[in-house]
Amino acid sequence: ENISDFSLNVTDCTQVVVPEEVFFTVAAAGILENLLVLIAVVRNKNLHLPMYFFICSLAISDMLGSLYKTLENIFIILCKMGYLTRRGDFEKKLDDAMDSMFILSLLGSIFSLLAIAADRYITIFYALRYHNIMTLRRALAILAIIWTFCAGSSIAISLFSYEAATVIPFTILFPLMMFFILCLYVHMFLLARLHAKKIASLPTSTVHQRTNMKGAITLTIFLGVFLCCWAPFVLHILLARFCPHNPYCACYMSIFHVNGTLIMCNAIINPMIFAFRSPELRSTFKKMFGCAR
C-alpha cells in the first residue's frame, strides 16, 4: 500500500485495478477446476500412478494460490469497510498467514514441476526400469518431503521476510529452479532421438516413445504457462524490495493487480491442459458429469 501511494508521486503511470468481481470469478474457477482434478484421480484407480500424484500436487499448489488471492481480496474489502485495521496485531498475524500460503503455493508449484520433470526424464530414458525406479511408495515419500520442506520454508520466510538474508535466497530460488527444470527438459529432448534409436529393436518401443514424448511436451507446456503466469508477480516482489523509489519500477508495480490475476489464471489453465492432453483423465471427467456410459 505504501509503495503504491509513493509510486503516484514518482511516476505518471496510472494504477491498474482489476474489478473485484473478476478476482472472485477467476479464483473460484481455479479452485473448482483443480478440485475436479483431485476428485478424478481419487475416483479412477487407473490414475493411481506417480505421474498423476505429482499432477495432484501441482493442482493443490494452484488451489492454494487462488485461495490466497481470494482471502487477500476479502481482507482488503474488510479493511475498506472499516471492519479491520491495517496496523492491528490480529491483522498482522492474518497477513503473515496469507503470506505463508502464497509462498507455500509458489514453492509447491516449483517443486511439483521439478518432480514432474524428473518423472518424465526417468520415463523417457529408463522406460524399461521405470516401474522399479519410480514406485508408488517412492512417489508418496517424495511428495511428503516436498510439502514438509515447502511448509517449513513458507513459515520461516513469512516470519523473517524483512531480513535480507531470507529475502535474497527466496528471490534467487525461483529463477534457479526454473533454470534447472529448463536444462532438464533441454537434455531430455536432445537425447530422446538417440535413445529412441537404441531401443528401436523392441516391438513396443515406438508406441512407448511416442507416449513418453507426448508426456514431455505436455509438461513443457505446464512449465511455459507457469513462467508466464508467475514470473511477473515474482518480478514485482524483486522490484518492491530492491528499487521501490525508482520511477520505472514504480510504473511496473502499478499493474500489481494484473500480475495477481495471472497467478489465478495459471490455476485455470493447468486443469484444461490435463483434460486436453490426457485421454484417461478426460474420460474420467465425462463419467463424473454423466456424459459417458
Sequence and secondary structure as in RCSB ss.txt:
>XXXX:A:sequence
ENISDFSLNVTDCTQVVVPEEVFFTVAAAGILENLLVLIAVVRNKNLHLPMYFFICSLAISDMLGSLYKTLENIF
IILCKMGYLTRRGDFEKKLDDAMDSMFILSLLGSIFSLLAIAADRYITIFYALRYHNIMTLRRALAILAIIWTFC
AGSSIAISLFSYEAATVIPFTILFPLMMFFILCLYVHMFLLARLHAKKIASLPTSTVHQRTNMKGAITLTIFLGV
FLCCWAPFVLHILLARFCPHNPYCACYMSIFHVNGTLIMCNAIINPMIFAFRSPELRSTFKKMFGCAR
>XXXX:A:secstr
 HHHHHHHHH         HHHHHHHHHHHHHHHHHHHHHHHH GGG SHHHHHHHHHHHHHHHHHHHHHHHHHH
HHHHHHTSS SS HHHHHHHHHHHHHHHHHHHHHHHHHHHHHHHHHHHHHSGGGHHHHS HHHHHHHHHHHHHHH
HHHHHHHHHTTTSHHHHHHHHHHHHHHHHHHHHHHHHHHHHHHHHHHHTTTSTTHHHHHHHHHHHHHHHHHHHHH
HHHHHHHHHHHHHHHHH TT HHHHHHGGGHHHHHHHHHHHHHHHHHHHHHH HHHHHHHHHHTT   
